[in-house]
Amino acid sequence: MSARPRKEIDLSTYEGRVAERLKILRLKSKLTAREAAARLGITEKTIFHWEAGRSSPHVAEFPKISEVYRLKKIKDLLPNE
């Protein structure tokens, strides 16, 4: 069975707002970057890169991020337009 290709979504339309939203959600969840990274199975450095806008999480990571940050809907990860 071959792996299904990951779907990419264009976060560039949200520019730095995704980074800001991720940081706000982490802080509202009362998690340190280290705690969030451990729960997500990624490095603390990755959290900092996401929150600084240097990189963005892959859409495949959205369900886990939503769970860790206690969001009702995955789309709540994205900032309001």
Buried (B, 14 or more C-beta within 10 A) or exposed (E): EEEEEEEEEEBEEBEEBBBBBBBEBBBEBEBEBEBBBBBBEBEBEBBBBBBEBEEBBEBEBBEBBBEBBEBEEEEBBBBEE
